[in-house]
Amino acid sequence: MNVGFVAWNPFQIFHVESIAAHLKGIYLILRHQDVDYDAIFRPDFLASLNAPYEFITPKDIVSLDGQIKALVCEN
């Protein structure tokens, strides 16, 4: 199953990392305009992830239909 784990900070990735690895999921890092994502998601952190990742915007979520079977998002 293709599972996307939506996150906007590293804590959320740490929270689901064992599940994402087991399900062969993808991290969908949600970008918001006023946040410095280069500071929050440093290259060494991104290189250490146990699943692939992709930066997306809220508008991109609609385009995931047909690519991702399930989205997991903390609120």
C-alpha positions in Angstrom: 0.0 0.0 0.0 1.2 3.5 -0.8 1.0 5.5 2.4 1.9 9.2 2.7 2.8 10.6 6.1 2.2 14.4 6.2 4.5 16.3 8.5 5.5 19.9 9.0 8.2 19.4 11.6 10.8 16.7 12.5 8.9 15.6 15.6 6.0 14.4 13.5 8.5 12.3 11.4 10.1 10.8 14.5 6.6 10.0 15.7 5.8 7.8 12.7 9.2 6.7 11.5 8.9 3.0 12.4 5.4 2.8 10.8 6.6 4.6 7.7 9.6 2.2 7.3 7.4 -0.9 7.8 4.7 0.2 5.3 7.3 1.5 2.8 5.6 4.9 3.1 6.7 8.4 2.0 7.1 11.5 4.1 5.1 14.4 2.6 6.7 17.5 4.2 4.1 20.2 4.1 5.5 23.7 3.3 3.9 26.8 4.6 4.9 30.3 3.5 6.4 31.8 6.7 8.5 28.9 7.8 12.3 28.4 7.1 12.2 24.8 6.1 15.9 24.8 5.3 16.6 25.4 9.0 14.1 22.9 10.3 14.8 20.1 7.8 18.6 20.2 7.5 20.3 18.1 4.8 21.8 15.7 7.4 18.3 15.1 8.9 16.8 14.4 5.5 19.6 12.1 4.6 18.9 10.0 7.8 15.3 9.4 7.0 14.2 5.7 6.7 11.7 6.5 3.9 11.7 8.8 0.9 10.4 12.3 1.3 8.8 15.0 -0.9 8.1 18.6 -0.1 4.6 19.6 -0.9 2.3 22.6 -0.5 -1.3 22.4 0.7 -2.4 22.8 -3.0 -0.4 19.6 -3.9 -2.5 17.3 -1.7 -5.3 17.1 -4.4 -2.8 15.9 -7.0 -1.8 13.0 -4.7 -5.1 11.3 -5.6 -4.3 8.1 -7.4 -0.7 8.1 -6.2 -1.2 7.7 -2.5 -3.7 5.2 -1.2 -3.8 6.6 2.4 -2.7 9.9 4.0 -1.7 10.0 7.6 -1.7 13.5 9.2 -1.5 14.6 12.8 -3.7 17.4 13.7 
